[in-house]
Amino acid sequence: CGHAASTLYKLHAGQTASWLSDLLIAFGLLASQLDKLVVATDDKRIYDAVIAFGGNAVMTSESCNNGTERCLEVLQTLRDRGEKYDIVVNIQVA
């Protein structure tokens, strides 16, 4: 079917490097099953780590109150870039 799916993933800034490394491996596995996976974060360290392993990341405003707002901000950014998605999945770590 030609529909793209996007997962926007919010990470919390206080997580350890080891935890982040494990999560990035999981992203790689998940990304292989999706048309596009985007990490949404307001933390430059997380952004840099995702970009370093070849992933897609978008910096968001620190003013987002929750993951849903962060997801919407990234979706709007992607739309401004001309990308269109029929399905968006917002996955958050508690």
DODO-31205 format. One record per atom (N, C-alpha, C): residue number from 1; residue in three letters; atom name; x negated, z, y negated. Coordinates in nm, 2 decimals, m for minus. Layout:
{node NUM,"ALA","CA",{X,Z,Y}}
...
This chain:
{node 1,"CYS","N",{m0.09,0.00,0.12}}
{node 1,"CYS","CA",{0.00,0.00,0.00}}
{node 1,"CYS","C",{m0.09,0.00,m0.12}}
{node 2,"GLY","N",{m0.08,m0.05,m0.23}}
{node 2,"GLY","CA",{m0.18,m0.06,m0.33}}
{node 2,"GLY","C",{m0.18,0.06,m0.43}}
{node 3,"HIS","N",{m0.12,0.17,m0.39}}
{node 3,"HIS","CA",{m0.11,0.28,m0.49}}
{node 3,"HIS","C",{m0.23,0.37,m0.48}}
{node 4,"ALA","N",{m0.28,0.41,m0.60}}
{node 4,"ALA","CA",{m0.39,0.50,m0.61}}
{node 4,"ALA","C",{m0.35,0.64,m0.61}}
{node 5,"ALA","N",{m0.42,0.73,m0.54}}
{node 5,"ALA","CA",{m0.40,0.87,m0.55}}
{node 5,"ALA","C",{m0.52,0.94,m0.61}}
{node 6,"SER","N",{m0.49,1.04,m0.69}}
{node 6,"SER","CA",{m0.60,1.11,m0.76}}
{node 6,"SER","C",{m0.59,1.25,m0.74}}
{node 7,"THR","N",{m0.70,1.32,m0.71}}
{node 7,"THR","CA",{m0.70,1.46,m0.70}}
{node 7,"THR","C",{m0.78,1.52,m0.82}}
{node 8,"LEU","N",{m0.72,1.60,m0.90}}
{node 8,"LEU","CA",{m0.79,1.66,m1.01}}
{node 8,"LEU","C",{m0.82,1.81,m0.97}}
{node 9,"TYR","N",{m0.94,1.84,m0.96}}
{node 9,"TYR","CA",{m0.98,1.97,m0.91}}
{node 9,"TYR","C",{m1.03,2.06,m1.02}}
{node 10,"LYS","N",{m0.98,2.18,m1.04}}
{node 10,"LYS","CA",{m1.03,2.27,m1.14}}
{node 10,"LYS","C",{m1.11,2.38,m1.07}}
{node 11,"LEU","N",{m1.23,2.40,m1.12}}
{node 11,"LEU","CA",{m1.32,2.50,m1.07}}
{node 11,"LEU","C",{m1.33,2.61,m1.18}}
{node 12,"HIS","N",{m1.35,2.73,m1.13}}
{node 12,"HIS","CA",{m1.37,2.84,m1.22}}
{node 12,"HIS","C",{m1.51,2.86,m1.25}}
{node 13,"ALA","N",{m1.55,2.90,m1.37}}
{node 13,"ALA","CA",{m1.69,2.90,m1.41}}
{node 13,"ALA","C",{m1.77,3.01,m1.35}}
{node 14,"GLY","N",{m1.71,3.12,m1.30}}
{node 14,"GLY","CA",{m1.78,3.23,m1.24}}
{node 14,"GLY","C",{m1.83,3.22,m1.10}}
{node 15,"GLN","N",{m1.82,3.10,m1.04}}
{node 15,"GLN","CA",{m1.85,3.09,m0.90}}
{node 15,"GLN","C",{m2.00,3.07,m0.88}}
{node 16,"THR","N",{m2.05,3.11,m0.76}}
{node 16,"THR","CA",{m2.19,3.11,m0.74}}
{node 16,"THR","C",{m2.24,2.97,m0.70}}
{node 17,"ALA","N",{m2.37,2.94,m0.72}}
{node 17,"ALA","CA",{m2.42,2.81,m0.68}}
{node 17,"ALA","C",{m2.40,2.78,m0.54}}
{node 18,"SER","N",{m2.42,2.88,m0.45}}
{node 18,"SER","CA",{m2.40,2.85,m0.30}}
{node 18,"SER","C",{m2.25,2.81,m0.28}}
{node 19,"TRP","N",{m2.16,2.88,m0.34}}
{node 19,"TRP","CA",{m2.02,2.85,m0.32}}
{node 19,"TRP","C",{m1.99,2.71,m0.37}}
{node 20,"LEU","N",{m2.05,2.68,m0.49}}
{node 20,"LEU","CA",{m2.03,2.54,m0.55}}
{node 20,"LEU","C",{m2.09,2.44,m0.46}}
{node 21,"SER","N",{m2.20,2.46,m0.40}}
{node 21,"SER","CA",{m2.26,2.37,m0.31}}
{node 21,"SER","C",{m2.17,2.34,m0.19}}
{node 22,"ASP","N",{m2.12,2.44,m0.13}}
{node 22,"ASP","CA",{m2.03,2.43,m0.02}}
{node 22,"ASP","C",{m1.90,2.35,m0.06}}
{node 23,"LEU","N",{m1.85,2.38,m0.18}}
{node 23,"LEU","CA",{m1.73,2.31,m0.23}}
{node 23,"LEU","C",{m1.76,2.16,m0.25}}
{node 24,"LEU","N",{m1.88,2.13,m0.30}}
{node 24,"LEU","CA",{m1.91,1.99,m0.33}}
{node 24,"LEU","C",{m1.92,1.91,m0.20}}
{node 25,"ILE","N",{m1.96,1.97,m0.09}}
{node 25,"ILE","CA",{m1.96,1.91,0.04}}
{node 25,"ILE","C",{m1.82,1.88,0.08}}
{node 26,"ALA","N",{m1.73,1.98,0.06}}
{node 26,"ALA","CA",{m1.59,1.96,0.10}}
{node 26,"ALA","C",{m1.53,1.85,0.01}}
{node 27,"PHE","N",{m1.57,1.84,m0.11}}
{node 27,"PHE","CA",{m1.52,1.73,m0.20}}
{node 27,"PHE","C",{m1.56,1.60,m0.14}}
{node 28,"GLY","N",{m1.68,1.59,m0.09}}
{node 28,"GLY","CA",{m1.73,1.46,m0.04}}
{node 28,"GLY","C",{m1.64,1.42,0.08}}
{node 29,"LEU","N",{m1.60,1.51,0.16}}
{node 29,"LEU","CA",{m1.52,1.48,0.28}}
{node 29,"LEU","C",{m1.38,1.44,0.23}}
{node 30,"LEU","N",{m1.32,1.52,0.14}}
{node 30,"LEU","CA",{m1.19,1.49,0.09}}
{node 30,"LEU","C",{m1.19,1.36,0.01}}
{node 31,"ALA","N",{m1.29,1.33,m0.07}}
{node 31,"ALA","CA",{m1.30,1.21,m0.15}}
{node 31,"ALA","C",{m1.29,1.08,m0.06}}
{node 32,"SER","N",{m1.35,1.10,0.06}}
{node 32,"SER","CA",{m1.35,0.98,0.15}}
{node 32,"SER","C",{m1.21,0.94,0.20}}
{node 33,"GLN","N",{m1.11,1.03,0.18}}
{node 33,"GLN","CA",{m0.98,1.01,0.22}}
{node 33,"GLN","C",{m0.89,0.96,0.11}}
{node 34,"LEU","N",{m0.94,0.96,m0.01}}
{node 34,"LEU","CA",{m0.86,0.93,m0.13}}
{node 34,"LEU","C",{m0.91,0.81,m0.21}}
{node 35,"ASP","N",{m0.83,0.75,m0.29}}
{node 35,"ASP","CA",{m0.88,0.64,m0.37}}
{node 35,"ASP","C",{m0.97,0.70,m0.48}}
{node 36,"LYS","N",{m0.94,0.81,m0.53}}
{node 36,"LYS","CA",{m1.03,0.87,m0.64}}
{node 36,"LYS","C",{m1.01,1.02,m0.64}}
{node 37,"LEU","N",{m1.12,1.10,m0.65}}
{node 37,"LEU","CA",{m1.11,1.24,m0.67}}
{node 37,"LEU","C",{m1.19,1.27,m0.80}}
{node 38,"VAL","N",{m1.12,1.35,m0.88}}
{node 38,"VAL","CA",{m1.18,1.39,m1.01}}
{node 38,"VAL","C",{m1.18,1.54,m1.02}}
{node 39,"VAL","N",{m1.30,1.59,m1.06}}
{node 39,"VAL","CA",{m1.31,1.74,m1.08}}
{node 39,"VAL","C",{m1.29,1.76,m1.23}}
{node 40,"ALA","N",{m1.19,1.85,m1.26}}
{node 40,"ALA","CA",{m1.16,1.88,m1.40}}
{node 40,"ALA","C",{m1.21,2.02,m1.43}}
{node 41,"THR","N",{m1.30,2.03,m1.53}}
{node 41,"THR","CA",{m1.36,2.16,m1.56}}
{node 41,"THR","C",{m1.40,2.17,m1.71}}
{node 42,"ASP","N",{m1.40,2.29,m1.76}}
{node 42,"ASP","CA",{m1.45,2.32,m1.89}}
{node 42,"ASP","C",{m1.59,2.38,m1.89}}
{node 43,"ASP","N",{m1.65,2.38,m1.77}}
{node 43,"ASP","CA",{m1.78,2.44,m1.76}}
{node 43,"ASP","C",{m1.89,2.33,m1.73}}
{node 44,"LYS","N",{m1.98,2.31,m1.83}}
{node 44,"LYS","CA",{m2.08,2.21,m1.82}}
{node 44,"LYS","C",{m2.17,2.21,m1.69}}
{node 45,"ARG","N",{m2.19,2.33,m1.64}}
{node 45,"ARG","CA",{m2.27,2.35,m1.52}}
{node 45,"ARG","C",{m2.20,2.28,m1.40}}
{node 46,"ILE","N",{m2.07,2.30,m1.39}}
{node 46,"ILE","CA",{m1.99,2.24,m1.28}}
{node 46,"ILE","C",{m1.98,2.09,m1.30}}
{node 47,"TYR","N",{m1.96,2.05,m1.43}}
{node 47,"TYR","CA",{m1.96,1.91,m1.45}}
{node 47,"TYR","C",{m2.09,1.84,m1.41}}
{node 48,"ASP","N",{m2.20,1.90,m1.45}}
{node 48,"ASP","CA",{m2.34,1.84,m1.42}}
{node 48,"ASP","C",{m2.36,1.84,m1.27}}
{node 49,"ALA","N",{m2.31,1.94,m1.20}}
{node 49,"ALA","CA",{m2.33,1.95,m1.05}}
{node 49,"ALA","C",{m2.25,1.84,m0.98}}
{node 50,"VAL","N",{m2.13,1.81,m1.03}}
{node 50,"VAL","CA",{m2.05,1.71,m0.97}}
{node 50,"VAL","C",{m2.11,1.57,m0.99}}
{node 51,"ILE","N",{m2.15,1.55,m1.12}}
{node 51,"ILE","CA",{m2.21,1.42,m1.15}}
{node 51,"ILE","C",{m2.34,1.40,m1.07}}
{node 52,"ALA","N",{m2.42,1.50,m1.05}}
{node 52,"ALA","CA",{m2.55,1.49,m0.98}}
{node 52,"ALA","C",{m2.53,1.45,m0.84}}
{node 53,"PHE","N",{m2.42,1.49,m0.77}}
{node 53,"PHE","CA",{m2.40,1.44,m0.64}}
{node 53,"PHE","C",{m2.32,1.31,m0.63}}
{node 54,"GLY","N",{m2.29,1.25,m0.75}}
{node 54,"GLY","CA",{m2.23,1.12,m0.75}}
{node 54,"GLY","C",{m2.08,1.13,m0.76}}
{node 55,"GLY","N",{m2.02,1.25,m0.79}}
{node 55,"GLY","CA",{m1.88,1.26,m0.80}}
{node 55,"GLY","C",{m1.83,1.22,m0.94}}
{node 56,"ASN","N",{m1.69,1.23,m0.95}}
{node 56,"ASN","CA",{m1.63,1.20,m1.08}}
{node 56,"ASN","C",{m1.59,1.34,m1.14}}
{node 57,"ALA","N",{m1.62,1.36,m1.26}}
{node 57,"ALA","CA",{m1.58,1.48,m1.33}}
{node 57,"ALA","C",{m1.54,1.45,m1.47}}
{node 58,"VAL","N",{m1.45,1.53,m1.53}}
{node 58,"VAL","CA",{m1.41,1.51,m1.67}}
{node 58,"VAL","C",{m1.41,1.65,m1.73}}
{node 59,"MET","N",{m1.48,1.66,m1.84}}
{node 59,"MET","CA",{m1.48,1.79,m1.92}}
{node 59,"MET","C",{m1.34,1.80,m1.99}}
{node 60,"THR","N",{m1.29,1.93,m1.98}}
{node 60,"THR","CA",{m1.16,1.96,m2.05}}
{node 60,"THR","C",{m1.18,2.06,m2.15}}
{node 61,"SER","N",{m1.08,2.08,m2.23}}
{node 61,"SER","CA",{m1.09,2.18,m2.34}}
{node 61,"SER","C",{m1.08,2.32,m2.28}}
{node 62,"GLU","N",{m1.15,2.41,m2.35}}
{node 62,"GLU","CA",{m1.14,2.55,m2.31}}
{node 62,"GLU","C",{m1.00,2.61,m2.34}}
{node 63,"SER","N",{m0.93,2.54,m2.42}}
{node 63,"SER","CA",{m0.80,2.59,m2.46}}
{node 63,"SER","C",{m0.69,2.57,m2.35}}
{node 64,"CYS","N",{m0.72,2.50,m2.24}}
{node 64,"CYS","CA",{m0.62,2.49,m2.14}}
{node 64,"CYS","C",{m0.59,2.63,m2.08}}
{node 65,"ASN","N",{m0.46,2.66,m2.07}}
{node 65,"ASN","CA",{m0.42,2.80,m2.02}}
{node 65,"ASN","C",{m0.42,2.81,m1.87}}
{node 66,"ASN","N",{m0.41,2.70,m1.80}}
{node 66,"ASN","CA",{m0.41,2.70,m1.65}}
{node 66,"ASN","C",{m0.45,2.56,m1.60}}
{node 67,"GLY","N",{m0.45,2.56,m1.47}}
{node 67,"GLY","CA",{m0.49,2.44,m1.40}}
{node 67,"GLY","C",{m0.40,2.32,m1.42}}
{node 68,"THR","N",{m0.27,2.35,m1.44}}
{node 68,"THR","CA",{m0.18,2.24,m1.46}}
{node 68,"THR","C",{m0.20,2.18,m1.59}}
{node 69,"GLU","N",{m0.23,2.26,m1.70}}
{node 69,"GLU","CA",{m0.27,2.20,m1.83}}
{node 69,"GLU","C",{m0.40,2.12,m1.82}}
{node 70,"ARG","N",{m0.49,2.17,m1.74}}
{node 70,"ARG","CA",{m0.62,2.10,m1.73}}
{node 70,"ARG","C",{m0.60,1.97,m1.66}}
{node 71,"CYS","N",{m0.52,1.97,m1.55}}
{node 71,"CYS","CA",{m0.49,1.85,m1.48}}
{node 71,"CYS","C",{m0.42,1.74,m1.57}}
{node 72,"LEU","N",{m0.32,1.79,m1.65}}
{node 72,"LEU","CA",{m0.26,1.70,m1.74}}
{node 72,"LEU","C",{m0.35,1.64,m1.85}}
{node 73,"GLU","N",{m0.44,1.72,m1.90}}
{node 73,"GLU","CA",{m0.54,1.67,m1.99}}
{node 73,"GLU","C",{m0.63,1.56,m1.93}}
{node 74,"VAL","N",{m0.67,1.58,m1.81}}
{node 74,"VAL","CA",{m0.76,1.48,m1.74}}
{node 74,"VAL","C",{m0.68,1.36,m1.72}}
{node 75,"LEU","N",{m0.55,1.37,m1.67}}
{node 75,"LEU","CA",{m0.47,1.26,m1.65}}
{node 75,"LEU","C",{m0.45,1.17,m1.77}}
{node 76,"GLN","N",{m0.43,1.24,m1.89}}
{node 76,"GLN","CA",{m0.42,1.17,m2.01}}
{node 76,"GLN","C",{m0.55,1.10,m2.05}}
{node 77,"THR","N",{m0.66,1.16,m2.02}}
{node 77,"THR","CA",{m0.80,1.10,m2.05}}
{node 77,"THR","C",{m0.81,0.98,m1.96}}
{node 78,"LEU","N",{m0.78,0.99,m1.84}}
{node 78,"LEU","CA",{m0.79,0.87,m1.75}}
{node 78,"LEU","C",{m0.70,0.76,m1.79}}
{node 79,"ARG","N",{m0.58,0.79,m1.83}}
{node 79,"ARG","CA",{m0.48,0.69,m1.88}}
{node 79,"ARG","C",{m0.54,0.62,m2.01}}
{node 80,"ASP","N",{m0.60,0.70,m2.10}}
{node 80,"ASP","CA",{m0.66,0.64,m2.22}}
{node 80,"ASP","C",{m0.77,0.54,m2.18}}
{node 81,"ARG","N",{m0.83,0.56,m2.06}}
{node 81,"ARG","CA",{m0.94,0.47,m2.01}}
{node 81,"ARG","C",{m0.88,0.35,m1.94}}
{node 82,"GLY","N",{m0.75,0.34,m1.93}}
{node 82,"GLY","CA",{m0.68,0.23,m1.87}}
{node 82,"GLY","C",{m0.65,0.25,m1.72}}
{node 83,"GLU","N",{m0.68,0.37,m1.67}}
{node 83,"GLU","CA",{m0.65,0.40,m1.53}}
{node 83,"GLU","C",{m0.51,0.45,m1.51}}
{node 84,"LYS","N",{m0.44,0.40,m1.40}}
{node 84,"LYS","CA",{m0.30,0.44,m1.38}}
{node 84,"LYS","C",{m0.29,0.49,m1.24}}
{node 85,"TYR","N",{m0.22,0.60,m1.22}}
{node 85,"TYR","CA",{m0.20,0.66,m1.09}}
{node 85,"TYR","C",{m0.05,0.69,m1.07}}
{node 86,"ASP","N",{m0.01,0.66,m0.94}}
{node 86,"ASP","CA",{0.13,0.69,m0.91}}
{node 86,"ASP","C",{0.15,0.83,m0.86}}
{node 87,"ILE","N",{0.04,0.88,m0.80}}
{node 87,"ILE","CA",{0.04,1.02,m0.74}}
{node 87,"ILE","C",{m0.08,1.10,m0.79}}
{node 88,"VAL","N",{m0.05,1.22,m0.84}}
{node 88,"VAL","CA",{m0.16,1.31,m0.88}}
{node 88,"VAL","C",{m0.14,1.44,m0.80}}
{node 89,"VAL","N",{m0.25,1.49,m0.74}}
{node 89,"VAL","CA",{m0.25,1.61,m0.66}}
{node 89,"VAL","C",{m0.34,1.71,m0.73}}
{node 90,"ASN","N",{m0.28,1.82,m0.77}}
{node 90,"ASN","CA",{m0.36,1.93,m0.84}}
{node 90,"ASN","C",{m0.39,2.04,m0.74}}
{node 91,"ILE","N",{m0.52,2.05,m0.70}}
{node 91,"ILE","CA",{m0.57,2.15,m0.60}}
{node 91,"ILE","C",{m0.65,2.26,m0.68}}
{node 92,"GLN","N",{m0.61,2.38,m0.66}}
{node 92,"GLN","CA",{m0.68,2.49,m0.73}}
{node 92,"GLN","C",{m0.73,2.60,m0.63}}
{node 93,"VAL","N",{m0.84,2.66,m0.67}}
{node 93,"VAL","CA",{m0.90,2.77,m0.59}}
{node 93,"VAL","C",{m0.85,2.90,m0.65}}
{node 94,"ALA","N",{m0.80,2.98,m0.57}}
{node 94,"ALA","CA",{m0.75,3.11,m0.62}}
{node 94,"ALA","C",{m0.87,3.21,m0.64}}
